[in-house]
Amino acid sequence: MDNRDNRDDVKEKLVEASIRLFLRKGYAGTAVNEIATSAGVSKGGLYWYFKSKEAVVEAILDRYRDQFIEEITKKVNGCSGDFATKFRAFYKFTTEFARDNRELLLVFTALLIEFAGTGTELEKRMKEVHNSYTFIIQRLLEEGIRKGDVGIEIDPVIYARFFSSALVGSQLQWYLGNWAYYENDPAYDRRHALIQRDALLKVVLSKESSATSGSIKVKPRGWRHTRT
């Protein structure tokens, strides 16, 4: 392994350690020393790679943007078909990424909340990255309206915010919920995702598109009542 590979490996360990600590203690509650110790490097070693704790957050934002926002943009742009087809591709990527990258999505949301209202450059950057996700949905809706797939009465800005809020909120429930009435199993989570996807589609599709949208029919599942 050459020096560059070694540098990349150490930098990766510092970012991973930061994600774990920020999730557990928050940004303000995490000291630089703790990040360095958790990553197995000295404090001076951390500053060799990152000039400040804020720079570590920037690296996390870069990872979130590159691995999630940029990739989902490519997925949507590379998908042909009507609005329903493109939205399903968007939704599939979103839900699978949430399943496979739990800590990255959670830490982004946690940092966004912690920095909200601070007026800092980091808050501005986080808002820009978050809004990029909503704008992807907005552009899909706008294209769908132009093609007649989405009802013309739909306001794409408002409904993009609604979709974004529903998806982010659903992810948080999935990650943090302690369901007393339901078994927490992958098959049930998949049914949850499919029902939510088709419900969102039903809200915006035009009458003509709704008749041929090809929504998956998901049989309801009774929940087990564990309380007396």
N, C-alpha and C positions, 0 to 999 in steps of 0.2 A: 504494500500500500504506500503510495507516495504521500508527500506532505499535504497536498491539496485534499486528497481523500481523507486523511486524518483530520484536517481542519473541518471538513464538512461533517464528519462523524461527531466531533466534539460539539459543533454548533447545533447539530440535530439533537444531541443529548440535552443541551441547555434549553432548547425550545420545548422538548418533551417534558423536562422537569418543571419548566415554568407553567405549562398547561396544567399539570397535575396540582401544583401548588396554588395557582390562581383559582382553580375549581374548589379547592378545599378551604383556602384562607382568604381569597379575594386578592385583587391587585394591591390595595393599600396595606393589607395585612401580611404581605409576603416581602421579606427582606432579600436583598441581593445575595447576602451570605447564604441564605437558605437555598436559593436557586443553584448557586455554585456547589454547595455541599451535596445537594440531591443529585446533581449531574456528575459528581466525582471530580470536580476541578477546583482550583483555587479562585478566590475572589478576583485576583489579578488576571487569572486566566479567562474569567468571564468577560472582564473589560477588554481583553484582547479581541474578543469577537463582537461584543456589544458595548457601545459607549455608555449606555444607561439602561435602566429598567424599562424605560419607554421604548427603547430600541428593540427590546425583546418582544414587547407587545406588537410592534411593527412587523416583526418576523412572523408572529402568529397570524396577523392580518394578511400578510402576503401569502401564507400557506392556505388560509381559508379562501382567499380570492383565487389563487391559482388552481387549487384542487377542486373547489366547488363552483364558484361563480364562472370562471373561465371555461371549465369543462361542461357545465350545464348550458352555457351559451353555445358552445360548439355542437352539443347534442341537438339543441333546438334548431340551429341554423342548418344542420345537416339532415334534418328530417323533412321529408316531403309529405304532402297530404293536406287534409282540412284541419280546422282548428282542433277538433276532438283528437285527431291522430297526434298532432304536435303536443297538445297538452298532456296526453297520456305518456309521451316520451319524456317530457319535462317532469311529470309527476313520478314516473318510475325512477328516474335518476335521483330525484330529491329524496324519495323514501329509502332507496337502497343506500344512498350516501349517508343518510341519517342512521341507518342500521349499522353500517360498517365504520363510521367515523364519529362515534358518540361523543367523545371528549372534545373533539375539535369544534363541533357545532355547539355543544354546551358552553365551552369557554368563550366562544364568540358572543353568545347571548349574555352570559354573565358579565363580560367586560363592557358590552354595550350598555347594560343597565347601570353598572357601576360608574361609568363615565358620563352618563346622560346628565345634561345640565351643567357640566363643568366648564363649557366654553373653551376647551382645550383643542389643540390640533389633533390629538388622538380621537377625541369625540367626533370631530369633523370627518376624520378618515373613516371611522367606524360607520357613521351614518351614510357616507358615500358607498361603502361596500354593501351595507344592508339594503340601501335603496336600489342598488344594481339588481338585486334579486327581484324586487318588486317591479322594476322596469322591464325585466324579461317577460313577466306575466302581462304587463300593460301592453307591450308590443304585440304579444300573441293575441290579445283581445282586439287591439286595433286592426290587426290583419284579418282576424275573423269577422269583424264588422264589415270591412271592405269587401270581403268575399261572400258575405251573406250567411256565414256559418253561425255567427253570433247575433243575437237580437239587436236591432239598431237603437233600441231604447237604453241599452246598457252604457253606463258611463265607465270607460275603460280605466280611468284613474281611480275612481272609488272602488270598483270591483277588483282591481289589481291589489289595492290595499287590503280589501276583504279576504281575497284568496291568500295573500301573504300572511296575514294575521292568523287565518285558520290553519295554515300549514305549520307555521312556527309554534303556535299554541298546541297543536296536535303532537308535535315532536316533544314538547316539554311534558305533556301529559304522559306520553309513552315512556319517557326517560324517568320521570319523577313520581308518577302515580303509584299508589299502593292500593290496588283494586281488591276489595274484600269479596266482591261478587263474581269476578271473572278469573278464570285461569289465565296466567300470563304465559302464553305459548306462541311460537312463531306463526302457526296456522291461524290463530285468532287475530294476531296482529295484522296478518295479510288481509283477512276479511275486513277488518277495520279500515285498512288503507283503501281497499277497493270500493267500499261503500262511500267513504269520504270523497274519493276521486269522482265517482259517478254522480254524487249529490252536487258537487261543485259544477260539474259539466251541465247538469240539468238546469241549474240556475241561469246560465248565460246562453245556452244554445237556442237558436231560432227555432220556430215550430217545424220548419222544413228539415233542419238538421237533426232535431230531436227524434224524428221518425226513423232515421237511419244511422243513429250515433253508435250503435253496436255496444251499448253498455253491458257489462257483465252482470248477470242476475246472481245475486248472492243470497242464499237462504239464511234467514235470521236464525240465530242460535240462542237458545234459552240460557239464562245465566243461573249459576248456582248460588242460591241464597245461603250464606254461611252463618248469618246471625239469627238469633231467636227472638 
